Amino acid sequence: MQTTEFGVQIASIVAFLFYGPLCLFSKDTIIEFKRYGLLRFRKLTGVLEILGAIGLILGFYSHILLVLASAGLALLMLLGMCARIRIKDPLIAMLPAFMLFVFNLFLFIRAI
């Protein structure tokens, strides 16, 4: 694995191991998901983010898990950007989701 791919994979793992538990336990995240009109998906989103990070970790050993995890996380971040566009959030608020989308799309493309 090249250094860039390794760094992107590590950055994505760290980000989702941070954001995933926030989705599950942070009161601020509850407020955000209410604002998006997606409160019923908050716990699912948190679990998917954590599972995706675990999939990226296991992706160091299993190519298919890297493909599946990176594709799933890219899709999740694309949906997150769509939710923010729908409620007319400023572009700066979309930056983390956009960067994580790009990171995981990059990993997916490199892995297929």
C-alpha positions as CSV (number, residue, x, y, z in Angstrom):
1,M,0.0,0.0,0.0
2,Q,1.3,3.4,-0.9
3,T,1.9,6.1,1.7
4,T,-1.0,8.3,0.5
5,E,-3.5,5.5,0.6
6,F,-2.3,4.5,4.0
7,G,-2.6,8.0,5.4
8,V,-6.1,8.5,3.9
9,Q,-7.2,5.2,5.3
10,I,-5.9,6.0,8.8
11,A,-7.5,9.5,8.6
12,S,-10.8,8.1,7.7
13,I,-10.6,5.4,10.5
14,V,-9.8,8.0,13.1
15,A,-12.6,10.4,11.9
16,F,-15.3,7.7,11.9
17,L,-14.1,6.3,15.3
18,F,-14.6,9.9,16.5
19,Y,-17.9,10.8,14.7
20,G,-19.6,7.4,15.1
21,P,-19.7,7.4,18.9
22,L,-20.7,11.1,18.8
23,C,-23.8,10.1,16.8
24,L,-24.7,7.6,19.5
25,F,-24.0,9.6,22.6
26,S,-23.7,13.3,22.0
27,K,-26.7,15.6,22.8
28,D,-25.4,18.1,20.2
29,T,-25.7,15.4,17.5
30,I,-29.3,14.7,18.6
31,I,-30.0,18.4,18.0
32,E,-28.3,18.3,14.6
33,F,-30.2,15.2,13.5
34,K,-33.5,16.8,14.6
35,R,-32.5,19.9,12.5
36,Y,-31.9,17.6,9.5
37,G,-35.3,15.9,10.0
38,L,-33.4,12.6,10.3
39,L,-33.5,11.8,14.0
40,R,-34.7,8.3,13.4
41,F,-31.5,7.6,11.5
42,R,-29.1,8.9,14.1
43,K,-28.3,5.6,15.9
44,L,-28.1,3.7,12.5
45,T,-25.7,6.4,11.2
46,G,-23.5,6.1,14.3
47,V,-23.4,2.3,14.1
48,L,-22.6,2.4,10.4
49,E,-19.8,4.8,10.9
50,I,-18.2,2.6,13.6
51,L,-18.7,-0.5,11.5
52,G,-17.2,1.3,8.5
53,A,-14.2,2.3,10.5
54,I,-13.8,-1.3,11.7
55,G,-14.1,-2.4,8.1
56,L,-11.4,0.0,7.0
57,I,-9.1,-1.4,9.8
58,L,-9.8,-5.0,8.6
59,G,-9.3,-3.7,5.1
60,F,-5.6,-3.7,5.8
61,Y,-5.9,-7.5,5.8
62,S,-8.9,-8.1,3.6
63,H,-9.3,-6.4,0.2
64,I,-13.0,-7.1,-0.1
65,L,-13.6,-5.5,3.4
66,L,-11.7,-2.4,2.2
67,V,-13.9,-2.2,-0.9
68,L,-17.1,-2.6,1.0
69,A,-16.3,-0.3,3.9
70,S,-14.9,2.5,1.7
71,A,-18.0,2.3,-0.6
72,G,-20.4,2.3,2.3
73,L,-18.7,5.2,4.0
74,A,-18.5,7.2,0.8
75,L,-22.2,6.6,0.3
76,L,-23.0,7.6,3.9
77,M,-21.1,10.9,3.5
78,L,-22.7,11.6,0.1
79,L,-26.1,11.2,1.9
80,G,-24.9,13.4,4.7
81,M,-23.9,16.1,2.2
82,C,-27.4,15.8,0.6
83,A,-29.1,16.3,3.9
84,R,-27.0,19.5,4.6
85,I,-27.8,20.8,1.1
86,R,-31.5,20.1,1.6
87,I,-31.6,22.3,4.8
88,K,-29.3,24.9,3.1
89,D,-26.4,24.6,5.5
90,P,-23.4,26.8,4.6
91,L,-20.6,25.1,2.5
92,I,-18.2,25.2,5.4
93,A,-20.6,23.0,7.4
94,M,-20.4,20.4,4.6
95,L,-16.6,20.3,4.6
96,P,-16.1,17.3,6.9
97,A,-18.6,15.2,5.1
98,F,-17.2,16.3,1.7
99,M,-13.6,15.4,2.8
100,L,-14.6,12.1,4.2
101,F,-16.6,11.4,1.0
102,V,-13.5,12.2,-1.1
103,F,-11.2,10.1,1.1
104,N,-13.5,7.0,0.9
105,L,-14.2,7.4,-2.8
106,F,-10.4,7.6,-3.3
107,L,-9.9,4.4,-1.3
108,F,-12.8,2.6,-3.1
109,I,-11.4,3.6,-6.6
110,R,-7.9,2.5,-5.6
111,A,-9.2,-0.8,-4.2
112,I,-11.4,-1.9,-7.2
